[in-house]
Amino acid sequence: MSKIISLISGIIFGVGLAISNMINPAKVLGFLNFFGQWDPSLIFVMIGAILISAPFFFLFRNKNKPLFAEIFSIPKIKTVDSKLIVGSSLFGVGWGLVGFCPGPAIASLALANGYAIFFLISMFGGFFLVRAVNYK
């Protein structure tokens, strides 16, 4: 049952990304361009997401477990280390350079976007590379 709920949630998320045009890298890059032709429209996407999700966070804040899982998945590591700083920096630079982050890139595969395909190949290559390189 949880896999079905995950699939439905993913489809809803992907449709939301498509409707908000976040699968268009030019739209995202326009939002990140504060000193040029800034496009503030994605702020409304964020506000809409907060308005929809905030009541649910409030309603379920004291639950012992999620509705469709046995336990909450909470990270155990709470320290800021070099891996976190380097990884988040690479994510931010990549997002700023190409206008994709993982969710919108996956959703834009439906449009057979060549840039998204290249981005996802690079992203998964990075996943495997970081496992191969045992950097400390």
C-alpha positions as CSV (number, residue, x, y, z in Angstrom):
1,M,0.0,0.0,0.0
2,S,2.8,2.4,0.8
3,K,4.3,2.0,-2.6
4,I,1.0,2.9,-4.2
5,I,0.7,6.0,-2.0
6,S,4.3,6.9,-3.0
7,L,3.5,6.5,-6.6
8,I,0.4,8.7,-6.4
9,S,2.3,11.3,-4.4
10,G,5.1,11.3,-7.0
11,I,2.6,11.7,-9.8
12,I,0.9,14.6,-8.1
13,F,4.3,16.2,-7.4
14,G,5.3,15.8,-11.0
15,V,2.1,17.3,-12.3
16,G,2.5,20.2,-9.9
17,L,6.0,20.8,-11.2
18,A,4.7,20.8,-14.8
19,I,1.8,23.1,-14.0
20,S,4.1,25.6,-12.1
21,N,6.6,25.4,-15.1
22,M,9.4,24.4,-12.8
23,I,10.4,21.8,-15.4
24,N,11.5,24.7,-17.6
25,P,15.1,25.6,-16.7
26,A,14.7,29.1,-18.2
27,K,11.9,29.8,-15.7
28,V,14.0,28.7,-12.7
29,L,17.1,30.6,-14.0
30,G,14.9,33.7,-14.4
31,F,13.9,33.3,-10.7
32,L,17.6,33.0,-9.7
33,N,18.6,36.0,-11.7
34,F,18.2,38.8,-9.1
35,F,20.4,41.3,-11.0
36,G,18.9,40.9,-14.5
37,Q,15.5,40.0,-15.7
38,W,14.2,38.6,-12.4
39,D,11.1,36.5,-12.6
40,P,9.4,36.3,-9.2
41,S,6.6,34.0,-10.3
42,L,8.0,30.9,-8.6
43,I,7.5,32.6,-5.2
44,F,3.8,32.0,-5.7
45,V,4.6,28.3,-6.3
46,M,6.4,28.2,-3.0
47,I,3.6,30.2,-1.2
48,G,1.0,27.8,-2.6
49,A,3.0,24.8,-1.4
50,I,3.4,26.3,2.1
51,L,-0.4,27.1,2.3
52,I,-1.3,23.5,1.3
53,S,1.3,21.7,3.5
54,A,1.3,23.8,6.6
55,P,-2.1,22.7,7.9
56,F,-1.1,19.1,7.5
57,F,2.2,19.6,9.4
58,F,0.2,21.3,12.2
59,L,-2.4,18.5,12.3
60,F,0.1,15.7,12.3
61,R,2.8,17.3,14.5
62,N,2.3,15.0,17.5
63,K,1.8,11.7,15.7
64,N,3.9,8.7,16.8
65,K,4.2,7.4,13.2
66,P,3.3,8.5,9.7
67,L,0.0,7.5,8.2
68,F,1.5,5.2,5.6
69,A,4.8,4.0,7.2
70,E,5.9,2.2,10.4
71,I,8.3,4.9,11.6
72,F,9.3,8.5,10.8
73,S,12.5,8.6,8.7
74,I,14.6,11.2,10.5
75,P,18.3,11.5,9.8
76,K,20.5,10.5,12.7
77,I,23.5,12.6,11.6
78,K,23.0,16.2,12.8
79,T,26.5,17.6,12.3
80,V,27.6,19.9,9.5
81,D,30.7,18.4,8.0
82,S,32.7,18.8,4.8
83,K,30.6,16.3,2.9
84,L,27.5,18.3,3.6
85,I,29.1,21.6,2.7
86,V,30.7,20.3,-0.5
87,G,27.5,18.4,-1.6
88,S,25.1,21.2,-0.9
89,S,27.5,23.6,-2.7
90,L,27.7,21.4,-5.7
91,F,23.9,21.1,-5.7
92,G,23.4,24.9,-5.5
93,V,26.0,25.6,-8.2
94,G,24.5,22.9,-10.5
95,W,21.0,24.2,-9.9
96,G,22.1,27.8,-10.6
97,L,24.0,26.8,-13.8
98,V,21.4,24.6,-15.5
99,G,18.1,25.4,-13.8
100,F,17.3,21.8,-12.8
101,C,17.1,20.1,-9.5
102,P,16.3,16.3,-9.3
103,G,12.5,16.5,-9.1
104,P,11.9,18.8,-12.0
105,A,14.6,17.0,-14.1
106,I,12.8,13.7,-13.6
107,A,9.4,15.3,-14.4
108,S,10.8,16.9,-17.5
109,L,11.7,13.5,-18.9
110,A,8.1,13.3,-20.0
111,L,9.0,16.0,-22.5
112,A,12.1,14.2,-23.7
113,N,14.2,17.2,-22.7
114,G,17.8,16.4,-23.8
115,Y,19.2,18.7,-21.1
116,A,17.2,16.9,-18.4
117,I,18.5,13.5,-19.7
118,F,22.1,14.8,-19.6
119,F,21.5,16.3,-16.1
120,L,20.1,13.0,-14.8
121,I,22.9,11.0,-16.2
122,S,25.4,13.4,-14.6
123,M,23.4,13.3,-11.3
124,F,23.4,9.5,-11.2
125,G,27.1,9.5,-12.2
126,G,27.8,11.7,-9.2
127,F,25.9,9.3,-6.9
128,F,28.1,6.4,-8.1
129,L,31.3,8.6,-8.0
130,V,30.8,9.6,-4.4
131,R,30.4,6.0,-3.4
132,A,33.6,5.1,-5.3
133,V,35.6,7.9,-3.8
134,N,36.0,7.5,-0.1
135,Y,36.7,11.1,0.7
136,K,36.8,12.3,4.3
